[in-house]
Amino acid sequence: MAEISPNPRRRRSRAERRAEWQTHVERWQRSGQSKLAYCRAHELNPASFYQWCRKLLGGESERPWFVLVHLPVAASSVELTLSGGQRLRCSEGVDVVWVSRLVRELERAC
């Protein structure tokens, strides 16, 4: 198992970064914690961690991008908070496919 670099300022090679994230993913899987709890405990960017989980685990641990939600009252807008803390406000009638693409791009960028 790769060791996590003690010096975060040194620029790591692609292979070193991959090995470091592989170590985090393996430790997270054994930890029993949620991804977000693991990220907080290890001061990791949640969006980066989710991206590496997708790369290293082939998406098997990912939840669906969208879940059907029944709102009890008609809402003129909905605000989403993404895994990296970004917020996205959508007004009524917004194109769901467009929102899906936007969320994926925001998750990749952060």
Rosetta silent file (secondary structure, phi, psi, omega in degrees, C-alpha in Angstrom):
SEQUENCE: MAEISPNPRRRRSRAERRAEWQTHVERWQRSGQSKLAYCRAHELNPASFYQWCRKLLGGESERPWFVLVHLPVAASSVELTLSGGQRLRCSEGVDVVWVSRLVRELERAC
SCORE:     score description
SCORE:     0.000 S_00000001
   1 L     0.000  138.080 -178.321    0.000    0.000    0.000 S_00000001
   2 L   -74.016  145.786  175.754    1.335    3.463   -0.897 S_00000001
   3 L   -86.530  148.859  178.257    2.164    5.915    1.839 S_00000001
   4 L   -83.404  130.303 -174.526    0.516    9.316    1.819 S_00000001
   5 L   -59.454  126.478  179.860    3.037   12.054    1.105 S_00000001
   6 L   -76.411  -17.414 -177.635    4.018   14.000    4.241 S_00000001
   7 L  -112.582   94.600 -175.987    5.035   17.064    2.170 S_00000001
   8 L   -70.390  -13.853 -179.007    1.990   18.409    0.294 S_00000001
   9 L   -79.356  -24.210  179.806    4.012   21.224   -1.334 S_00000001
  10 L   -71.904  130.068  179.944    6.195   18.863   -3.390 S_00000001
  11 L   -71.382  122.720 -177.107    4.700   18.328   -6.843 S_00000001
  12 L   -95.701  150.874  177.030    3.854   14.647   -7.154 S_00000001
  13 L   -71.412  165.376  177.875    3.907   12.614  -10.320 S_00000001
  14 H   -57.553  -42.196 -179.873    0.678   11.257  -11.797 S_00000001
  15 H   -65.002  -39.643  178.384    1.576    7.784  -10.524 S_00000001
  16 H   -65.909  -42.103  178.068    2.241    9.122   -7.021 S_00000001
  17 H   -63.005  -42.989  179.422   -1.091   10.994   -6.956 S_00000001
  18 H   -61.808  -43.918  179.947   -2.919    7.896   -8.146 S_00000001
  19 H   -64.212  -39.428  179.127   -1.215    5.754   -5.487 S_00000001
  20 H   -64.175  -44.711  179.253   -2.044    8.325   -2.792 S_00000001
  21 H   -69.071  -35.385  176.772   -5.712    8.423   -3.776 S_00000001
  22 H   -60.057  -41.500  178.154   -5.799    4.618   -4.046 S_00000001
  23 H   -62.194  -45.109  178.482   -4.573    4.486   -0.457 S_00000001
  24 H   -62.052  -43.945 -179.224   -7.280    6.907    0.653 S_00000001
  25 H   -61.987  -43.781  179.230   -9.990    4.954   -1.170 S_00000001
  26 H   -64.520  -41.441  178.579   -8.845    1.677    0.403 S_00000001
  27 H   -66.209  -39.874  177.336   -8.696    3.240    3.878 S_00000001
  28 H   -61.545  -43.452 -178.553  -12.151    4.772    3.388 S_00000001
  29 H   -61.246  -36.044  179.693  -13.596    1.382    2.367 S_00000001
  30 H   -81.104  -18.959 -172.291  -12.243   -0.199    5.567 S_00000001
  31 H   -73.157  -29.038 -175.217  -13.240    2.754    7.768 S_00000001
  32 L    80.008    2.364  179.913  -17.002    2.277    7.705 S_00000001
  33 L   -87.345  160.406  169.882  -17.382    6.051    7.344 S_00000001
  34 L   -70.796  163.768  178.362  -19.366    7.872    4.682 S_00000001
  35 H   -59.253  -44.913 -177.256  -17.263    9.470    1.958 S_00000001
  36 H   -64.204  -42.018  178.762  -17.967   12.921    3.336 S_00000001
  37 H   -62.940  -41.493  178.428  -17.049   11.946    6.909 S_00000001
  38 H   -62.443  -44.785 -179.769  -13.783   10.391    5.680 S_00000001
  39 H   -60.217  -43.489  179.240  -12.978   13.534    3.679 S_00000001
  40 H   -63.859  -42.720 -178.481  -13.600   15.758    6.697 S_00000001
  41 H   -65.500  -29.062 -176.355  -11.504   13.547    8.964 S_00000001
  42 L  -111.605   11.548  177.566   -8.584   13.591    6.502 S_00000001
  43 L    53.696   48.024  178.717   -9.021   17.167    5.229 S_00000001
  44 L  -104.607  149.600  173.358   -9.699   16.036    1.650 S_00000001
  45 L   -71.629  118.233 -177.519  -11.675   17.878   -0.997 S_00000001
  46 H   -58.482  -39.285 -179.552  -14.907   15.833   -1.267 S_00000001
  47 H   -63.136  -41.056  177.708  -15.304   16.500   -4.996 S_00000001
  48 H   -65.289  -41.768 -179.699  -11.772   15.223   -5.671 S_00000001
  49 H   -62.951  -44.824  178.714  -12.379   12.182   -3.480 S_00000001
  50 H   -60.734  -42.092  179.592  -15.643   11.347   -5.276 S_00000001
  51 H   -62.075  -44.275  179.375  -13.887   11.714   -8.637 S_00000001
  52 H   -67.634  -35.028  175.102  -11.085    9.357   -7.592 S_00000001
  53 H   -60.362  -43.637  178.298  -13.599    6.840   -6.248 S_00000001
  54 H   -61.447  -44.304 -179.136  -15.279    6.829   -9.668 S_00000001
  55 H   -64.792  -47.539 -171.770  -11.926    6.370  -11.412 S_00000001
  56 H   -83.197  -27.002 -178.024  -10.576    3.702   -9.090 S_00000001
  57 H  -106.403    1.727  178.693  -13.765    1.792   -8.325 S_00000001
  58 L    66.785   25.676  176.538  -15.363    2.061  -11.751 S_00000001
  59 L    79.979    0.548 -175.265  -18.374    3.905  -10.384 S_00000001
  60 L   -65.430  -22.493 -177.680  -19.584    0.929   -8.337 S_00000001
  61 L   -98.524    3.161 -176.282  -19.826    2.986   -5.152 S_00000001
  62 L   -81.908  144.197  172.443  -21.639    5.923   -6.674 S_00000001
  63 L   -83.432  163.474  176.116  -25.195    6.843   -5.908 S_00000001
  64 L   -60.083  149.841  179.581  -27.501    7.828   -8.745 S_00000001
  65 L   -65.091  -38.011 -179.171  -27.002   11.374   -9.977 S_00000001
  66 L  -130.130  144.770  178.380  -30.669   12.169   -9.437 S_00000001
  67 L  -125.123  136.978  178.850  -33.240   10.799   -7.091 S_00000001
  68 L   -65.458  126.465 -179.454  -36.984   11.316   -7.484 S_00000001
  69 L  -124.283  130.652  176.214  -38.161   13.750   -4.834 S_00000001
  70 L  -100.398  116.399  178.788  -41.786   14.535   -4.071 S_00000001
  71 L   -91.301  130.564 -177.281  -42.212   18.073   -2.792 S_00000001
  72 L   -68.554  -24.128 -178.400  -45.272   18.576   -0.610 S_00000001
  73 L  -128.356  143.096  176.638  -45.759   22.144   -1.807 S_00000001
  74 L   -59.646  129.325 -179.108  -45.251   23.593   -5.270 S_00000001
  75 L  -113.005  138.598  178.008  -41.864   25.272   -5.267 S_00000001
  76 L   -82.561  -19.366  175.564  -40.830   28.067   -7.592 S_00000001
  77 E  -155.030  160.735  177.928  -37.184   27.097   -7.174 S_00000001
  78 E  -132.200  139.199  177.384  -34.980   24.411   -5.654 S_00000001
  79 E  -112.570  127.737  178.316  -31.467   24.849   -4.308 S_00000001
  80 E  -105.674  139.794  172.252  -28.975   21.969   -4.524 S_00000001
  81 E  -110.737  118.437 -176.952  -25.797   21.786   -2.454 S_00000001
  82 L   -81.614  168.791 -174.646  -23.124   19.778   -4.259 S_00000001
  83 L   -60.862  -27.875  179.138  -20.498   17.594   -2.581 S_00000001
  84 L   -86.757    2.964  179.112  -17.869   20.344   -2.800 S_00000001
  85 L    95.736   -7.012  179.021  -20.167   22.831   -1.061 S_00000001
  86 L   -69.312  150.062  179.499  -21.222   24.665   -4.230 S_00000001
  87 E  -116.669  142.280 -179.847  -24.881   25.680   -4.460 S_00000001
  88 E  -131.263  120.048  179.205  -27.060   25.546   -7.540 S_00000001
  89 E  -105.089  126.413 -178.919  -30.501   27.167   -7.603 S_00000001
  90 E  -117.671  135.020  177.840  -32.936   25.953  -10.282 S_00000001
  91 E   -88.129  163.898 -179.642  -36.244   27.553  -11.096 S_00000001
  92 L   -56.103  137.904  176.499  -39.439   25.646  -11.820 S_00000001
  93 L    85.926    5.671 -179.712  -39.544   24.032  -15.258 S_00000001
  94 L   -65.662  147.487 -179.503  -35.769   23.797  -15.741 S_00000001
  95 L   -70.102  117.466 -176.279  -34.585   21.101  -18.180 S_00000001
  96 H   -62.954  -37.294  178.827  -33.532   18.077  -16.079 S_00000001
  97 H   -63.690  -42.332  178.786  -31.034   16.877  -18.704 S_00000001
  98 H   -63.115  -43.992  179.391  -29.348   20.283  -18.702 S_00000001
  99 H   -62.904  -41.096  178.656  -29.170   20.308  -14.892 S_00000001
 100 H   -59.286  -46.640  178.680  -27.692   16.798  -14.915 S_00000001
 101 H   -63.510  -42.978  179.917  -24.932   17.857  -17.311 S_00000001
 102 H   -61.304  -45.541 -179.974  -24.275   21.028  -15.339 S_00000001
 103 H   -61.677  -43.884  179.155  -23.965   19.132  -12.036 S_00000001
 104 H   -60.654  -43.350  179.558  -21.553   16.620  -13.567 S_00000001
 105 H   -66.219  -40.560  177.590  -19.361   19.398  -14.955 S_00000001
 106 H   -63.615  -41.120  178.694  -19.390   21.270  -11.653 S_00000001
 107 H   -63.976  -38.329  179.575  -18.435   18.100   -9.775 S_00000001
 108 H   -68.976  -37.837 -174.355  -15.533   17.469  -12.188 S_00000001
 109 H   -75.176  -21.910 -173.556  -14.286   21.053  -11.981 S_00000001
 110 L  -104.813    0.000    0.000  -14.199   21.265   -8.190 S_00000001
